[in-house]
Amino acid sequence: MRIGIVSAFGKETKPLRSKLEEIRRESIKTYVFFLLRYGDEDVMVAKTGSGKVQGAEGARLLIERFHPGIIVNCGVAGAISPERKIGDVVISRRVIEYDTIDDNNLKDKVYYADANLFHYALQVSNETMQKRKTVAGDVLSGDRVVKEVHEREALWKRFQGECVEQEGAGVARICQLHNIPWIVIKGISDRADEHALTDFKKNVDSASKNVALVTIEIMKRVLRGHPGTNI
């Protein structure tokens, strides 16, 4: 099974790419695609840039060119839940497109991760992260960087999400249109407050490394046909 991985930034893809053999890379407009190899299997990583539209188009191009069996959206996010700490890893149960949602379109703006992939990813994450914290929950997705405490608290009050990021909803929408199982895995790099940008720069490498550890283990087991994947 081919696996596609979508991330916004080079720093988010670097820990994963460093563990696999790079076969080639190509650019399409602002998107960069890395064809990697694990054993005899191909894995493609798409670096899309930030935002839902960028994530969606990157996922569409990846599907068009690579025909993956599953897609994982990897990257970093800001904490919304008061319980989340820097370095925690969040496995998406749902992705909520919070910045365009209202009572009339609630159903259309909530995306459910593939159930089998979700349970498998959570299991792998708990095993891989060991003493580090892994949690399953809702990922909020919008086009703005949340960097004000009052906005973070408002999002927590309304949605009870674990974290907030910018690409997941776009990736999820395209995957569902193409009937491709998907999951979003995010490492917490900041607390979505006035220090968000500074904390992001300080923690993006370590948070991305945590996500890469989980993603690589999922990838290895899926490609090997590990019992229990059901994907």
Buried (B, 14 or more C-beta within 10 A) or exposed (E): EBBBBBBBBEBBBBBBBEBBEEEEEEEEEEBBBBBBEBEEBBBBBBBBBBBBBBBBBBBBBBBEBBEBEBBBBBBBBBBBBEEBEBBBBBBBBBBBBBBEBEEEEEEEBBBEBBEBBBBBBBBBBBEBBEEBBBBBBBBBBBBEBBBEEEBBBEBBEEBEBBBBBBBBBBBBBBBBEBEBBBBBBBBBBBBBBEEBEEBBEBBBBBBBBBBBBBBBBBBBBBBEEBEEBEB
